[in-house]
Amino acid sequence: MASCMRFWFVASLLLLSSTLLASDAARPNILFIVADDQAEWAMSCSGHPELKTPNTDRIAREGCG
């Protein structure tokens, strides 16, 4: 539990620092997706033959920006 909290704390600090340090013209587009019980193999973009995940497939195919 402590390692999970530490991970989210560090991830939040990195995200916050990147947005604060970037100028308005060079501000990066960051999409941070958190899903409970979503394994990487449980999406059709990863090759699962039965599951249909059209929105995550689109993000994987086109990117976020």
Phi and psi restraints in degrees (value plus and minus 20) as a CYANA .aco file:
   2 ALA   PHI     -86.6   -46.6
   2 ALA   PSI     -56.7   -16.7
   3 SER   PHI     -89.3   -49.3
   3 SER   PSI     -54.1   -14.1
   4 CYS   PHI     -87.0   -47.0
   4 CYS   PSI     -63.5   -23.5
   5 MET   PHI     -84.7   -44.7
   5 MET   PSI     -58.5   -18.5
   6 ARG   PHI     -84.1   -44.1
   6 ARG   PSI     -61.3   -21.3
   7 PHE   PHI     -79.9   -39.9
   7 PHE   PSI     -68.6   -28.6
   8 TRP   PHI     -86.2   -46.2
   8 TRP   PSI     -53.8   -13.8
   9 PHE   PHI     -85.5   -45.5
   9 PHE   PSI     -66.2   -26.2
  10 VAL   PHI     -86.9   -46.9
  10 VAL   PSI     -62.3   -22.3
  11 ALA   PHI     -82.5   -42.5
  11 ALA   PSI     -60.5   -20.5
  12 SER   PHI     -85.3   -45.3
  12 SER   PSI     -62.0   -22.0
  13 LEU   PHI     -83.2   -43.2
  13 LEU   PSI     -61.7   -21.7
  14 LEU   PHI     -84.3   -44.3
  14 LEU   PSI     -62.4   -22.4
  15 LEU   PHI     -85.0   -45.0
  15 LEU   PSI     -64.3   -24.3
  16 LEU   PHI     -84.9   -44.9
  16 LEU   PSI     -64.5   -24.5
  17 SER   PHI     -87.0   -47.0
  17 SER   PSI     -55.1   -15.1
  18 SER   PHI     -88.6   -48.6
  18 SER   PSI     -54.5   -14.5
  19 THR   PHI     -98.0   -58.0
  19 THR   PSI     -51.9   -11.9
  20 LEU   PHI     -95.1   -55.1
  20 LEU   PSI     -53.2   -13.2
  21 LEU   PHI    -104.1   -64.1
  21 LEU   PSI     -40.6    -0.6
  22 ALA   PHI     -99.9   -59.9
  22 ALA   PSI     120.4   160.4
  23 SER   PHI     -93.7   -53.7
  23 SER   PSI     146.3   186.3
  24 ASP   PHI     -81.3   -41.3
  24 ASP   PSI     -56.6   -16.6
  25 ALA   PHI     -92.8   -52.8
  25 ALA   PSI     -49.9    -9.9
  26 ALA   PHI    -129.8   -89.8
  26 ALA   PSI      -0.4    39.6
  27 ARG   PHI     -85.8   -45.8
  27 ARG   PSI     107.5   147.5
  28 PRO   PHI     -96.9   -56.9
  28 PRO   PSI     131.6   171.6
  29 ASN   PHI    -111.5   -71.5
  29 ASN   PSI      99.0   139.0
  30 ILE   PHI    -143.4  -103.4
  30 ILE   PSI     106.7   146.7
  31 LEU   PHI    -134.1   -94.1
  31 LEU   PSI     100.8   140.8
  32 PHE   PHI    -135.9   -95.9
  32 PHE   PSI      87.0   127.0
  33 ILE   PHI    -124.3   -84.3
  33 ILE   PSI     107.2   147.2
  34 VAL   PHI    -141.8  -101.8
  34 VAL   PSI     103.0   143.0
  35 ALA   PHI    -150.1  -110.1
  35 ALA   PSI     115.5   155.5
  36 ASP   PHI    -103.3   -63.3
  36 ASP   PSI     108.2   148.2
  37 ASP   PHI      38.6    78.6
  37 ASP   PSI      17.3    57.3
  38 GLN   PHI    -129.5   -89.5
  38 GLN   PSI      77.1   117.1
  39 ALA   PHI     -95.8   -55.8
  39 ALA   PSI     131.1   171.1
  40 GLU   PHI     -85.3   -45.3
  40 GLU   PSI     -46.8    -6.8
  41 TRP   PHI    -103.3   -63.3
  41 TRP   PSI     -29.5    10.5
  42 ALA   PHI    -113.8   -73.8
  42 ALA   PSI      20.1    60.1
  43 MET   PHI    -157.2  -117.2
  43 MET   PSI     127.4   167.4
  44 SER   PHI     -88.7   -48.7
  44 SER   PSI     -45.4    -5.4
  45 CYS   PHI     -89.0   -49.0
  45 CYS   PSI     -36.8     3.2
  46 SER   PHI    -116.0   -76.0
  46 SER   PSI     -16.7    23.3
  47 GLY   PHI      83.8   123.8
  47 GLY   PSI     -11.4    28.6
  48 HIS   PHI     -88.7   -48.7
  48 HIS   PSI     108.7   148.7
  49 PRO   PHI     -95.6   -55.6
  49 PRO   PSI     -40.4    -0.4
  50 GLU   PHI    -132.7   -92.7
  50 GLU   PSI     -49.7    -9.7
  51 LEU   PHI     -97.6   -57.6
  51 LEU   PSI     120.6   160.6
  52 LYS   PHI    -134.7   -94.7
  52 LYS   PSI      96.0   136.0
  53 THR   PHI    -151.0  -111.0
  53 THR   PSI      54.9    94.9
  54 PRO   PHI     -85.2   -45.2
  54 PRO   PSI     -54.9   -14.9
  55 ASN   PHI     -91.0   -51.0
  55 ASN   PSI     -64.2   -24.2
  56 THR   PHI     -89.7   -49.7
  56 THR   PSI     -50.1   -10.1
  57 ASP   PHI     -83.9   -43.9
  57 ASP   PSI     -62.3   -22.3
  58 ARG   PHI     -83.3   -43.3
  58 ARG   PSI     -63.6   -23.6
  59 ILE   PHI     -82.9   -42.9
  59 ILE   PSI     -61.9   -21.9
  60 ALA   PHI     -85.7   -45.7
  60 ALA   PSI     -57.3   -17.3
  61 ARG   PHI     -95.8   -55.8
  61 ARG   PSI     -64.9   -24.9
  62 GLU   PHI    -117.6   -77.6
  62 GLU   PSI     -37.6     2.4
  63 GLY   PHI      65.0   105.0
  63 GLY   PSI    -199.0  -159.0
  64 CYS   PHI    -114.3   -74.3
  64 CYS   PSI     -38.3     1.7
